[in-house]
Amino acid sequence: MATTKTNKFESRNGLKWTEDEEALLFELKTFQCLPFSIIAQELKRSENSCEKKFRNTIWESRPFYDPAKCRIKENFKRALRERIANALERKNQTKKYANDILIDHLVDIVKSLPEVKKEVYTPSVKNLNQKHLPEDVGLVLSDTHIGHHHTLEETGGISEYNFEIFKKRVEFIKKASTDIIELHSKLYALPNLHIFCPGDMVAGMNGVGAWSPVYINMPILDQAVEGAEALADMIYYWLGLFDNIYFYGVYGNHGKANIKGSEKEYVNWDYICYKFLEARFKGNPRVHFNIPKTWWIFEKVRNHKFLILHGDDVRGGPAYLEKATEQISSIIRDIPDYTIAGHFHSAADYSTNFGRVIIGGSFVGSDIYSLKTLRRASRPEQKIFGIHDKRGITWTYNLDLSIAR
Protein backbone atom coordinates (compact mmCIF):
# COMPACT_ATOMS: atom_id res chain seq x y z
CA MET A 1 0.00 0.00 0.00
CA ALA A 2 1.40 3.40 -1.04
CA THR A 3 2.18 5.88 1.67
CA THR A 4 1.55 9.62 1.46
CA LYS A 5 4.27 12.07 2.43
CA THR A 6 3.06 14.12 5.38
CA ASN A 7 3.59 17.88 5.46
CA LYS A 8 5.28 18.77 8.74
CA PHE A 9 2.95 21.78 9.09
CA GLU A 10 -0.20 19.87 8.22
CA SER A 11 -1.26 19.12 11.79
CA ARG A 12 -0.94 22.76 12.87
CA ASN A 13 -2.44 24.24 9.68
CA GLY A 14 -5.62 22.33 10.21
CA LEU A 15 -6.05 23.75 13.74
CA LYS A 16 -7.56 27.04 14.76
CA TRP A 17 -5.11 29.75 15.74
CA THR A 18 -4.82 30.20 19.48
CA GLU A 19 -4.41 33.55 21.15
CA ASP A 20 -0.86 32.60 22.19
CA GLU A 21 0.01 31.74 18.61
CA GLU A 22 -1.45 35.04 17.38
CA ALA A 23 0.49 36.96 20.02
CA LEU A 24 3.71 35.20 19.04
CA LEU A 25 3.05 35.83 15.32
CA PHE A 26 2.44 39.53 16.02
CA GLU A 27 5.55 39.79 18.19
CA LEU A 28 7.88 38.05 15.75
CA LYS A 29 6.70 40.01 12.72
CA THR A 30 5.98 43.46 14.15
CA PHE A 31 8.77 43.91 16.67
CA GLN A 32 11.46 41.44 15.59
CA CYS A 33 10.79 41.92 11.84
CA LEU A 34 11.46 38.24 11.08
CA PRO A 35 10.55 36.83 7.66
CA PHE A 36 7.53 34.57 7.41
CA SER A 37 9.74 31.61 6.50
CA ILE A 38 11.37 31.69 9.97
CA ILE A 39 8.10 32.48 11.77
CA ALA A 40 6.53 29.43 10.08
CA GLN A 41 9.21 27.17 11.54
CA GLU A 42 8.66 28.64 15.01
CA LEU A 43 4.88 28.19 14.87
CA LYS A 44 5.03 24.87 12.97
CA ARG A 45 2.73 26.22 10.32
CA SER A 46 3.23 26.89 6.61
CA GLU A 47 4.76 30.15 5.46
CA ASN A 48 1.65 30.95 3.43
CA SER A 49 -0.60 30.33 6.45
CA CYS A 50 1.43 32.68 8.65
CA GLU A 51 1.49 35.45 6.05
CA LYS A 52 -2.21 35.15 5.32
CA LYS A 53 -3.04 35.24 9.04
CA PHE A 54 -0.88 38.30 9.64
CA ARG A 55 -2.28 40.24 6.67
CA ASN A 56 -5.94 39.47 7.41
CA THR A 57 -6.01 39.97 11.16
CA ILE A 58 -7.19 43.24 12.73
CA TRP A 59 -4.57 43.37 15.43
CA GLU A 60 -5.99 46.43 17.18
CA SER A 61 -8.90 44.24 18.32
CA ARG A 62 -6.70 41.69 20.05
CA PRO A 63 -6.30 41.91 23.89
CA PHE A 64 -2.50 41.72 23.72
CA TYR A 65 -2.25 44.72 21.38
CA ASP A 66 -0.33 47.59 23.06
CA PRO A 67 -0.93 50.93 21.20
CA ALA A 68 1.97 52.73 22.90
CA LYS A 69 4.46 50.00 22.12
CA CYS A 70 3.28 49.73 18.53
CA ARG A 71 3.46 53.51 18.08
CA ILE A 72 7.09 53.53 19.19
CA LYS A 73 7.85 50.67 16.84
CA GLU A 74 6.04 52.33 13.94
CA ASN A 75 7.95 55.58 14.49
CA PHE A 76 11.18 53.62 14.48
CA LYS A 77 10.26 51.82 11.26
CA ARG A 78 9.19 55.09 9.64
CA ALA A 79 12.50 56.71 10.57
CA LEU A 80 14.35 53.65 9.28
CA ARG A 81 12.46 53.79 5.99
CA GLU A 82 13.30 57.48 5.65
CA ARG A 83 16.98 56.83 6.31
CA ILE A 84 17.05 54.05 3.75
CA ALA A 85 15.21 56.21 1.22
CA ASN A 86 17.62 59.11 1.81
CA ALA A 87 20.62 56.81 1.49
CA LEU A 88 19.29 55.41 -1.79
CA GLU A 89 18.61 58.91 -3.07
CA ARG A 90 22.14 60.01 -2.18
CA LYS A 91 23.51 56.91 -3.91
CA ASN A 92 21.45 57.61 -7.02
CA GLN A 93 22.47 61.27 -7.04
CA THR A 94 26.13 60.32 -6.62
CA LYS A 95 25.89 57.88 -9.50
CA LYS A 96 23.99 60.40 -11.59
CA TYR A 97 26.55 63.13 -11.12
CA ALA A 98 29.66 60.93 -10.90
CA ASN A 99 30.64 61.83 -14.45
CA ASP A 100 30.28 65.58 -13.81
CA ILE A 101 32.17 65.31 -10.51
CA LEU A 102 35.03 63.45 -12.19
CA ILE A 103 35.22 66.06 -14.95
CA ASP A 104 35.25 68.91 -12.41
CA HIS A 105 38.10 67.26 -10.49
CA LEU A 106 40.07 66.69 -13.69
CA VAL A 107 39.63 70.30 -14.75
CA ASP A 108 40.76 71.49 -11.32
CA ILE A 109 43.97 69.44 -11.29
CA VAL A 110 44.95 69.68 -14.97
CA LYS A 111 47.76 72.13 -15.54
CA SER A 112 47.08 74.58 -18.35
CA LEU A 113 49.65 74.67 -21.14
CA PRO A 114 51.44 78.02 -21.59
CA GLU A 115 50.25 80.24 -24.39
CA VAL A 116 51.91 79.71 -27.76
CA LYS A 117 52.90 82.38 -30.26
CA LYS A 118 52.55 81.57 -33.94
CA GLU A 119 56.21 81.16 -34.77
CA VAL A 120 56.83 77.47 -35.46
CA TYR A 121 56.14 77.81 -39.16
CA THR A 122 55.62 80.70 -41.61
CA PRO A 123 54.97 80.44 -45.36
CA SER A 124 58.10 80.37 -47.49
CA VAL A 125 56.54 82.68 -50.13
CA LYS A 126 55.68 86.17 -48.89
CA ASN A 127 53.71 87.41 -51.90
CA LEU A 128 50.58 85.31 -51.58
CA ASN A 129 47.81 85.39 -54.15
CA GLN A 130 45.82 88.39 -53.00
CA LYS A 131 42.87 87.55 -55.27
CA HIS A 132 42.25 84.22 -53.60
CA LEU A 133 40.27 84.41 -50.38
CA PRO A 134 41.78 82.76 -47.29
CA GLU A 135 40.83 79.17 -46.63
CA ASP A 136 40.50 77.33 -43.34
CA VAL A 137 41.83 73.83 -42.87
CA GLY A 138 39.55 71.03 -41.67
CA LEU A 139 40.88 67.82 -40.13
CA VAL A 140 38.79 64.79 -39.18
CA LEU A 141 40.34 63.15 -36.12
CA SER A 142 38.32 60.02 -35.48
CA ASP A 143 38.47 56.53 -33.99
CA THR A 144 41.89 56.72 -32.34
CA HIS A 145 40.83 53.82 -30.06
CA ILE A 146 43.43 54.62 -27.43
CA GLY A 147 44.03 51.46 -25.38
CA HIS A 148 43.19 49.00 -28.15
CA HIS A 149 45.75 46.23 -28.62
CA HIS A 150 46.34 43.50 -31.17
CA THR A 151 49.51 41.95 -32.61
CA LEU A 152 50.88 40.93 -36.01
CA GLU A 153 50.81 37.32 -34.84
CA GLU A 154 47.07 37.55 -34.12
CA THR A 155 46.28 38.96 -37.59
CA GLY A 156 48.66 36.76 -39.59
CA GLY A 157 51.05 39.64 -40.21
CA ILE A 158 48.40 42.02 -41.58
CA SER A 159 48.28 44.68 -38.86
CA GLU A 160 49.09 45.56 -35.26
CA TYR A 161 48.11 48.33 -32.86
CA ASN A 162 48.97 49.47 -29.34
CA PHE A 163 49.52 52.67 -27.40
CA GLU A 164 53.08 53.13 -28.72
CA ILE A 165 51.85 52.84 -32.31
CA PHE A 166 49.11 55.36 -31.50
CA LYS A 167 51.75 57.85 -30.31
CA LYS A 168 53.84 57.27 -33.46
CA ARG A 169 50.82 57.94 -35.63
CA VAL A 170 50.19 61.15 -33.73
CA GLU A 171 53.68 62.22 -34.87
CA PHE A 172 52.97 61.07 -38.43
CA ILE A 173 49.79 63.14 -38.67
CA LYS A 174 51.59 66.22 -37.34
CA LYS A 175 54.27 65.97 -40.01
CA ALA A 176 51.94 64.93 -42.84
CA SER A 177 49.60 67.85 -42.14
CA THR A 178 52.55 70.24 -42.06
CA ASP A 179 53.59 69.15 -45.58
CA ILE A 180 50.12 69.91 -46.92
CA ILE A 181 49.78 73.17 -45.01
CA GLU A 182 53.14 74.34 -46.32
CA LEU A 183 52.11 73.48 -49.89
CA HIS A 184 48.79 75.34 -49.83
CA SER A 185 50.00 78.29 -47.78
CA LYS A 186 52.26 79.26 -50.70
CA LEU A 187 49.11 80.11 -52.63
CA TYR A 188 46.81 81.75 -50.06
CA ALA A 189 46.44 82.32 -46.33
CA LEU A 190 45.36 79.46 -44.04
CA PRO A 191 44.42 81.25 -40.82
CA ASN A 192 42.37 78.65 -38.94
CA LEU A 193 42.30 74.92 -38.23
CA HIS A 194 39.02 73.11 -37.49
CA ILE A 195 39.43 69.72 -35.80
CA PHE A 196 36.34 67.55 -36.17
CA CYS A 197 36.28 64.65 -33.66
CA PRO A 198 33.43 62.20 -34.34
CA GLY A 199 34.30 60.02 -31.34
CA ASP A 200 35.70 56.65 -30.28
CA MET A 201 38.84 58.32 -29.02
CA VAL A 202 39.14 55.61 -26.35
CA ALA A 203 38.90 51.85 -26.85
CA GLY A 204 36.47 51.51 -23.95
CA MET A 205 35.86 49.62 -20.72
CA ASN A 206 35.93 45.86 -20.26
CA GLY A 207 32.46 44.39 -19.95
CA VAL A 208 30.61 47.51 -21.13
CA GLY A 209 30.38 47.02 -24.87
CA ALA A 210 30.02 44.20 -27.33
CA TRP A 211 33.73 44.33 -28.22
CA SER A 212 36.07 41.80 -26.65
CA PRO A 213 38.03 42.97 -23.59
CA VAL A 214 40.92 40.82 -24.83
CA TYR A 215 41.86 43.67 -27.19
CA ILE A 216 41.91 46.37 -24.49
CA ASN A 217 45.09 46.48 -22.44
CA MET A 218 44.86 49.90 -20.72
CA PRO A 219 42.63 51.00 -17.84
CA ILE A 220 39.97 53.40 -19.05
CA LEU A 221 41.28 56.33 -16.99
CA ASP A 222 44.74 55.91 -18.57
CA GLN A 223 43.14 55.78 -22.01
CA ALA A 224 41.36 59.10 -21.45
CA VAL A 225 44.17 60.96 -19.66
CA GLU A 226 47.31 59.65 -21.37
CA GLY A 227 45.60 59.64 -24.75
CA ALA A 228 44.35 63.18 -24.26
CA GLU A 229 47.87 64.27 -23.31
CA ALA A 230 49.18 62.98 -26.65
CA LEU A 231 46.36 64.76 -28.48
CA ALA A 232 47.09 67.94 -26.50
CA ASP A 233 50.70 67.80 -27.70
CA MET A 234 49.44 67.56 -31.28
CA ILE A 235 47.10 70.55 -30.89
CA TYR A 236 49.87 72.49 -29.14
CA TYR A 237 52.10 71.88 -32.16
CA TRP A 238 49.41 73.11 -34.57
CA LEU A 239 49.10 76.32 -32.57
CA GLY A 240 52.39 77.32 -34.19
CA LEU A 241 50.84 76.96 -37.66
CA PHE A 242 47.47 78.67 -37.27
CA ASP A 243 45.97 81.84 -35.85
CA ASN A 244 43.12 79.91 -34.23
CA ILE A 245 42.16 76.29 -33.66
CA TYR A 246 38.52 75.22 -33.31
CA PHE A 247 37.81 71.81 -31.77
CA TYR A 248 34.44 70.03 -32.15
CA GLY A 249 33.99 66.81 -30.16
CA VAL A 250 31.11 64.32 -30.07
CA TYR A 251 31.28 61.02 -28.24
CA GLY A 252 31.26 57.57 -29.80
CA ASN A 253 29.96 54.20 -28.67
CA HIS A 254 33.24 52.72 -27.34
CA GLY A 255 33.60 55.33 -24.62
CA LYS A 256 30.32 54.72 -22.81
CA ALA A 257 30.82 54.34 -19.08
CA ASN A 258 28.23 51.64 -18.45
CA ILE A 259 26.01 49.18 -20.29
CA LYS A 260 23.60 50.80 -22.73
CA GLY A 261 20.57 52.38 -21.10
CA SER A 262 21.95 52.51 -17.56
CA GLU A 263 23.44 56.01 -17.81
CA LYS A 264 22.81 59.18 -19.74
CA GLU A 265 24.26 59.22 -23.24
CA TYR A 266 26.94 61.80 -22.51
CA VAL A 267 28.31 59.77 -19.57
CA ASN A 268 31.11 58.76 -21.86
CA TRP A 269 34.91 58.65 -21.61
CA ASP A 270 35.26 60.45 -24.95
CA TYR A 271 33.47 63.38 -23.32
CA ILE A 272 35.88 63.24 -20.36
CA CYS A 273 38.84 63.08 -22.76
CA TYR A 274 37.59 66.22 -24.54
CA LYS A 275 37.08 68.06 -21.25
CA PHE A 276 40.63 67.14 -20.24
CA LEU A 277 41.87 68.68 -23.51
CA GLU A 278 39.81 71.80 -22.89
CA ALA A 279 41.35 72.14 -19.42
CA ARG A 280 44.85 71.82 -20.88
CA PHE A 281 44.22 74.80 -23.16
CA LYS A 282 42.32 77.07 -20.79
CA GLY A 283 45.35 79.38 -20.83
CA ASN A 284 45.39 79.56 -24.63
CA PRO A 285 42.66 81.89 -25.95
CA ARG A 286 43.42 80.88 -29.54
CA VAL A 287 42.03 77.37 -28.97
CA HIS A 288 38.22 77.16 -28.94
CA PHE A 289 36.23 74.10 -27.85
CA ASN A 290 32.70 72.97 -28.69
CA ILE A 291 31.99 69.86 -26.57
CA PRO A 292 28.24 69.44 -26.13
CA LYS A 293 26.41 66.76 -24.19
CA THR A 294 24.50 65.89 -27.37
CA TRP A 295 25.54 63.16 -29.80
CA TRP A 296 25.74 65.66 -32.68
CA ILE A 297 27.01 69.16 -33.51
CA PHE A 298 25.66 71.57 -36.10
CA GLU A 299 28.24 74.27 -36.80
CA LYS A 300 28.86 76.90 -39.49
CA VAL A 301 32.43 77.14 -40.82
CA ARG A 302 33.25 79.77 -43.43
CA ASN A 303 29.59 80.16 -44.45
CA HIS A 304 29.05 76.40 -44.78
CA LYS A 305 27.05 74.19 -42.43
CA PHE A 306 28.64 71.09 -40.92
CA LEU A 307 26.81 68.27 -39.12
CA ILE A 308 29.13 66.17 -36.94
CA LEU A 309 28.05 62.81 -35.50
CA HIS A 310 29.68 59.49 -34.69
CA GLY A 311 27.56 57.16 -36.81
CA ASP A 312 27.07 54.12 -34.56
CA ASP A 313 23.30 54.62 -34.60
CA VAL A 314 23.17 54.62 -38.43
CA ARG A 315 21.71 51.25 -39.33
CA GLY A 316 22.86 49.73 -42.61
CA GLY A 317 26.41 51.06 -42.86
CA PRO A 318 28.03 54.24 -44.20
CA ALA A 319 25.83 54.35 -47.30
CA TYR A 320 22.88 55.21 -45.03
CA LEU A 321 24.51 58.35 -43.62
CA GLU A 322 22.69 60.39 -46.25
CA LYS A 323 19.33 59.12 -44.99
CA ALA A 324 20.36 59.77 -41.38
CA THR A 325 21.35 63.32 -42.33
CA GLU A 326 17.98 63.93 -43.97
CA GLN A 327 16.19 62.67 -40.85
CA ILE A 328 18.24 64.88 -38.53
CA SER A 329 17.72 67.85 -40.87
CA SER A 330 13.96 67.40 -40.63
CA ILE A 331 14.21 67.43 -36.84
CA ILE A 332 16.44 70.50 -36.45
CA ARG A 333 14.81 72.30 -39.40
CA ASP A 334 18.13 73.00 -41.11
CA ILE A 335 20.13 71.34 -43.87
CA PRO A 336 23.89 70.80 -43.60
CA ASP A 337 26.24 71.22 -46.53
CA TYR A 338 28.53 68.56 -45.11
CA THR A 339 28.05 65.62 -42.76
CA ILE A 340 31.14 64.38 -40.92
CA ALA A 341 31.08 60.94 -39.28
CA GLY A 342 33.45 58.30 -37.93
CA HIS A 343 32.77 54.78 -36.62
CA PHE A 344 33.22 52.89 -39.90
CA HIS A 345 37.06 52.96 -39.93
CA SER A 346 37.22 53.62 -43.68
CA ALA A 347 38.03 57.13 -44.90
CA ALA A 348 35.61 58.11 -47.68
CA ASP A 349 33.43 60.90 -49.03
CA TYR A 350 30.57 61.01 -51.50
CA SER A 351 28.02 63.45 -52.93
CA THR A 352 24.42 63.57 -51.70
CA ASN A 353 21.27 65.49 -52.57
CA PHE A 354 22.20 68.20 -50.06
CA GLY A 355 26.00 68.28 -50.22
CA ARG A 356 28.62 65.73 -49.20
CA VAL A 357 29.20 63.06 -46.58
CA ILE A 358 32.74 62.82 -45.21
CA ILE A 359 33.74 59.71 -43.24
CA GLY A 360 36.88 59.80 -41.15
CA GLY A 361 39.21 56.85 -41.05
CA SER A 362 40.81 55.40 -37.94
CA PHE A 363 44.19 55.21 -36.23
CA VAL A 364 43.80 51.43 -35.92
CA GLY A 365 43.27 50.41 -39.53
CA SER A 366 42.47 46.72 -39.83
CA ASP A 367 41.78 44.90 -36.59
CA ILE A 368 40.64 41.40 -35.70
CA TYR A 369 36.96 42.32 -35.85
CA SER A 370 37.13 43.93 -39.30
CA LEU A 371 39.30 41.13 -40.72
CA LYS A 372 37.54 38.12 -39.20
CA THR A 373 33.92 39.27 -39.06
CA LEU A 374 33.57 41.89 -41.81
CA ARG A 375 36.28 40.48 -44.12
CA ARG A 376 37.54 44.03 -44.67
CA ALA A 377 41.01 45.51 -44.41
CA SER A 378 41.56 49.26 -44.20
CA ARG A 379 44.47 51.65 -43.85
CA PRO A 380 44.98 53.80 -40.77
CA GLU A 381 43.94 57.13 -42.28
CA GLN A 382 42.57 60.56 -41.42
CA LYS A 383 41.13 63.22 -43.72
CA ILE A 384 42.32 66.82 -44.17
CA PHE A 385 40.71 69.42 -46.45
CA GLY A 386 40.43 73.12 -47.26
CA ILE A 387 37.28 75.18 -46.65
CA HIS A 388 36.61 78.20 -48.85
CA ASP A 389 34.02 80.92 -48.09
CA LYS A 390 32.22 80.49 -51.41
CA ARG A 391 33.24 77.12 -52.81
CA GLY A 392 33.13 75.07 -49.61
CA ILE A 393 35.58 72.18 -49.52
CA THR A 394 38.08 72.81 -52.30
CA TRP A 395 40.75 70.17 -51.76
CA THR A 396 41.05 67.00 -49.68
CA TYR A 397 43.71 64.45 -48.80
CA ASN A 398 43.74 61.14 -46.99
CA LEU A 399 46.65 61.09 -44.54
CA ASP A 400 48.12 57.57 -44.46
CA LEU A 401 49.30 57.05 -40.88
CA SER A 402 51.15 53.83 -41.65
CA ILE A 403 53.90 55.76 -43.48
CA ALA A 404 56.67 57.14 -41.30
CA ARG A 405 57.72 60.72 -42.02
C-alpha positions in Angstrom: 0.0 0.0 0.0 1.4 3.4 -1.0 2.2 5.9 1.7 1.5 9.6 1.5 4.3 12.1 2.4 3.1 14.1 5.4 3.6 17.9 5.5 5.3 18.8 8.7 2.9 21.8 9.1 -0.2 19.9 8.2 -1.3 19.1 11.8 -0.9 22.8 12.9 -2.4 24.2 9.7 -5.6 22.3 10.2 -6.0 23.7 13.7 -7.6 27.0 14.8 -5.1 29.8 15.7 -4.8 30.2 19.5 -4.4 33.5 21.2 -0.9 32.6 22.2 0.0 31.7 18.6 -1.5 35.0 17.4 0.5 37.0 20.0 3.7 35.2 19.0 3.1 35.8 15.3 2.4 39.5 16.0 5.6 39.8 18.2 7.9 38.0 15.7 6.7 40.0 12.7 6.0 43.5 14.2 8.8 43.9 16.7 11.5 41.4 15.6 10.8 41.9 11.8 11.5 38.2 11.1 10.6 36.8 7.7 7.5 34.6 7.4 9.7 31.6 6.5 11.4 31.7 10.0 8.1 32.5 11.8 6.5 29.4 10.1 9.2 27.2 11.5 8.7 28.6 15.0 4.9 28.2 14.9 5.0 24.9 13.0 2.7 26.2 10.3 3.2 26.9 6.6 4.8 30.2 5.5 1.7 31.0 3.4 -0.6 30.3 6.4 1.4 32.7 8.6 1.5 35.4 6.1 -2.2 35.2 5.3 -3.0 35.2 9.0 -0.9 38.3 9.6 -2.3 40.2 6.7 -5.9 39.5 7.4 -6.0 40.0 11.2 -7.2 43.2 12.7 -4.6 43.4 15.4 -6.0 46.4 17.2 -8.9 44.2 18.3 -6.7 41.7 20.0 -6.3 41.9 23.9 -2.5 41.7 23.7 -2.3 44.7 21.4 -0.3 47.6 23.1 -0.9 50.9 21.2 2.0 52.7 22.9 4.5 50.0 22.1 3.3 49.7 18.5 3.5 53.5 18.1 7.1 53.5 19.2 7.9 50.7 16.8 6.0 52.3 13.9 8.0 55.6 14.5 11.2 53.6 14.5 10.3 51.8 11.3 9.2 55.1 9.6 12.5 56.7 10.6 14.3 53.7 9.3 12.5 53.8 6.0 13.3 57.5 5.6 17.0 56.8 6.3 17.0 54.0 3.8 15.2 56.2 1.2 17.6 59.1 1.8 20.6 56.8 1.5 19.3 55.4 -1.8 18.6 58.9 -3.1 22.1 60.0 -2.2 23.5 56.9 -3.9 21.5 57.6 -7.0 22.5 61.3 -7.0 26.1 60.3 -6.6 25.9 57.9 -9.5 24.0 60.4 -11.6 26.6 63.1 -11.1 29.7 60.9 -10.9 30.6 61.8 -14.4 30.3 65.6 -13.8 32.2 65.3 -10.5 35.0 63.5 -12.2 35.2 66.1 -14.9 35.3 68.9 -12.4 38.1 67.3 -10.5 40.1 66.7 -13.7 39.6 70.3 -14.8 40.8 71.5 -11.3 44.0 69.4 -11.3 44.9 69.7 -15.0 47.8 72.1 -15.5 47.1 74.6 -18.3 49.6 74.7 -21.1 51.4 78.0 -21.6 50.2 80.2 -24.4 51.9 79.7 -27.8 52.9 82.4 -30.3 52.5 81.6 -33.9 56.2 81.2 -34.8 56.8 77.5 -35.5 56.1 77.8 -39.2 55.6 80.7 -41.6 55.0 80.4 -45.4 58.1 80.4 -47.5 56.5 82.7 -50.1 55.7 86.2 -48.9 53.7 87.4 -51.9 50.6 85.3 -51.6 47.8 85.4 -54.2 45.8 88.4 -53.0 42.9 87.6 -55.3 42.3 84.2 -53.6 40.3 84.4 -50.4 41.8 82.8 -47.3 40.8 79.2 -46.6 40.5 77.3 -43.3 41.8 73.8 -42.9 39.6 71.0 -41.7 40.9 67.8 -40.1 38.8 64.8 -39.2 40.3 63.1 -36.1 38.3 60.0 -35.5 38.5 56.5 -34.0 41.9 56.7 -32.3 40.8 53.8 -30.1 43.4 54.6 -27.4 44.0 51.5 -25.4 43.2 49.0 -28.1 45.8 46.2 -28.6 46.3 43.5 -31.2 49.5 41.9 -32.6 50.9 40.9 -36.0 50.8 37.3 -34.8 47.1 37.5 -34.1 46.3 39.0 -37.6 48.7 36.8 -39.6 51.0 39.6 -40.2 48.4 42.0 -41.6 48.3 44.7 -38.9 49.1 45.6 -35.3 48.1 48.3 -32.9 49.0 49.5 -29.3 49.5 52.7 -27.4 53.1 53.1 -28.7 51.8 52.8 -32.3 49.1 55.4 -31.5 51.7 57.8 -30.3 53.8 57.3 -33.5 50.8 57.9 -35.6 50.2 61.2 -33.7 53.7 62.2 -34.9 53.0 61.1 -38.4 49.8 63.1 -38.7 51.6 66.2 -37.3 54.3 66.0 -40.0 51.9 64.9 -42.8 49.6 67.8 -42.1 52.6 70.2 -42.1 53.6 69.2 -45.6 50.1 69.9 -46.9 49.8 73.2 -45.0 53.1 74.3 -46.3 52.1 73.5 -49.9 48.8 75.3 -49.8 50.0 78.3 -47.8 52.3 79.3 -50.7 49.1 80.1 -52.6 46.8 81.7 -50.1 46.4 82.3 -46.3 45.4 79.5 -44.0 44.4 81.2 -40.8 42.4 78.7 -38.9 42.3 74.9 -38.2 39.0 73.1 -37.5 39.4 69.7 -35.8 36.3 67.5 -36.2 36.3 64.7 -33.7 33.4 62.2 -34.3 34.3 60.0 -31.3 35.7 56.7 -30.3 38.8 58.3 -29.0 39.1 55.6 -26.3 38.9 51.9 -26.9 36.5 51.5 -23.9 35.9 49.6 -20.7 35.9 45.9 -20.3 32.5 44.4 -20.0 30.6 47.5 -21.1 30.4 47.0 -24.9 30.0 44.2 -27.3 33.7 44.3 -28.2 36.1 41.8 -26.7 38.0 43.0 -23.6 40.9 40.8 -24.8 41.9 43.7 -27.2 41.9 46.4 -24.5 45.1 46.5 -22.4 44.9 49.9 -20.7 42.6 51.0 -17.8 40.0 53.4 -19.0 41.3 56.3 -17.0 44.7 55.9 -18.6 43.1 55.8 -22.0 41.4 59.1 -21.4 44.2 61.0 -19.7 47.3 59.7 -21.4 45.6 59.6 -24.8 44.3 63.2 -24.3 47.9 64.3 -23.3 49.2 63.0 -26.7 46.4 64.8 -28.5 47.1 67.9 -26.5 50.7 67.8 -27.7 49.4 67.6 -31.3 47.1 70.6 -30.9 49.9 72.5 -29.1 52.1 71.9 -32.2 49.4 73.1 -34.6 49.1 76.3 -32.6 52.4 77.3 -34.2 50.8 77.0 -37.7 47.5 78.7 -37.3 46.0 81.8 -35.9 43.1 79.9 -34.2 42.2 76.3 -33.7 38.5 75.2 -33.3 37.8 71.8 -31.8 34.4 70.0 -32.2 34.0 66.8 -30.2 31.1 64.3 -30.1 31.3 61.0 -28.2 31.3 57.6 -29.8 30.0 54.2 -28.7 33.2 52.7 -27.3 33.6 55.3 -24.6 30.3 54.7 -22.8 30.8 54.3 -19.1 28.2 51.6 -18.4 26.0 49.2 -20.3 23.6 50.8 -22.7 20.6 52.4 -21.1 22.0 52.5 -17.6 23.4 56.0 -17.8 22.8 59.2 -19.7 24.3 59.2 -23.2 26.9 61.8 -22.5 28.3 59.8 -19.6 31.1 58.8 -21.9 34.9 58.6 -21.6 35.3 60.5 -25.0 33.5 63.4 -23.3 35.9 63.2 -20.4 38.8 63.1 -22.8 37.6 66.2 -24.5 37.1 68.1 -21.2 40.6 67.1 -20.2 41.9 68.7 -23.5 39.8 71.8 -22.9 41.4 72.1 -19.4 44.8 71.8 -20.9 44.2 74.8 -23.2 42.3 77.1 -20.8 45.4 79.4 -20.8 45.4 79.6 -24.6 42.7 81.9 -26.0 43.4 80.9 -29.5 42.0 77.4 -29.0 38.2 77.2 -28.9 36.2 74.1 -27.8 32.7 73.0 -28.7 32.0 69.9 -26.6 28.2 69.4 -26.1 26.4 66.8 -24.2 24.5 65.9 -27.4 25.5 63.2 -29.8 25.7 65.7 -32.7 27.0 69.2 -33.5 25.7 71.6 -36.1 28.2 74.3 -36.8 28.9 76.9 -39.5 32.4 77.1 -40.8 33.3 79.8 -43.4 29.6 80.2 -44.4 29.1 76.4 -44.8 27.0 74.2 -42.4 28.6 71.1 -40.9 26.8 68.3 -39.1 29.1 66.2 -36.9 28.1 62.8 -35.5 29.7 59.5 -34.7 27.6 57.2 -36.8 27.1 54.1 -34.6 23.3 54.6 -34.6 23.2 54.6 -38.4 21.7 51.3 -39.3 22.9 49.7 -42.6 26.4 51.1 -42.9 28.0 54.2 -44.2 25.8 54.3 -47.3 22.9 55.2 -45.0 24.5 58.3 -43.6 22.7 60.4 -46.2 19.3 59.1 -45.0 20.4 59.8 -41.4 21.3 63.3 -42.3 18.0 63.9 -44.0 16.2 62.7 -40.9 18.2 64.9 -38.5 17.7 67.8 -40.9 14.0 67.4 -40.6 14.2 67.4 -36.8 16.4 70.5 -36.5 14.8 72.3 -39.4 18.1 73.0 -41.1 20.1 71.3 -43.9 23.9 70.8 -43.6 26.2 71.2 -46.5 28.5 68.6 -45.1 28.0 65.6 -42.8 31.1 64.4 -40.9 31.1 60.9 -39.3 33.4 58.3 -37.9 32.8 54.8 -36.6 33.2 52.9 -39.9 37.1 53.0 -39.9 37.2 53.6 -43.7 38.0 57.1 -44.9 35.6 58.1 -47.7 33.4 60.9 -49.0 30.6 61.0 -51.5 28.0 63.5 -52.9 24.4 63.6 -51.7 21.3 65.5 -52.6 22.2 68.2 -50.1 26.0 68.3 -50.2 28.6 65.7 -49.2 29.2 63.1 -46.6 32.7 62.8 -45.2 33.7 59.7 -43.2 36.9 59.8 -41.2 39.2 56.8 -41.0 40.8 55.4 -37.9 44.2 55.2 -36.2 43.8 51.4 -35.9 43.3 50.4 -39.5 42.5 46.7 -39.8 41.8 44.9 -36.6 40.6 41.4 -35.7 37.0 42.3 -35.8 37.1 43.9 -39.3 39.3 41.1 -40.7 37.5 38.1 -39.2 33.9 39.3 -39.1 33.6 41.9 -41.8 36.3 40.5 -44.1 37.5 44.0 -44.7 41.0 45.5 -44.4 41.6 49.3 -44.2 44.5 51.7 -43.9 45.0 53.8 -40.8 43.9 57.1 -42.3 42.6 60.6 -41.4 41.1 63.2 -43.7 42.3 66.8 -44.2 40.7 69.4 -46.4 40.4 73.1 -47.3 37.3 75.2 -46.6 36.6 78.2 -48.9 34.0 80.9 -48.1 32.2 80.5 -51.4 33.2 77.1 -52.8 33.1 75.1 -49.6 35.6 72.2 -49.5 38.1 72.8 -52.3 40.8 70.2 -51.8 41.0 67.0 -49.7 43.7 64.5 -48.8 43.7 61.1 -47.0 46.6 61.1 -44.5 48.1 57.6 -44.5 49.3 57.1 -40.9 51.1 53.8 -41.7 53.9 55.8 -43.5 56.7 57.1 -41.3 57.7 60.7 -42.0 
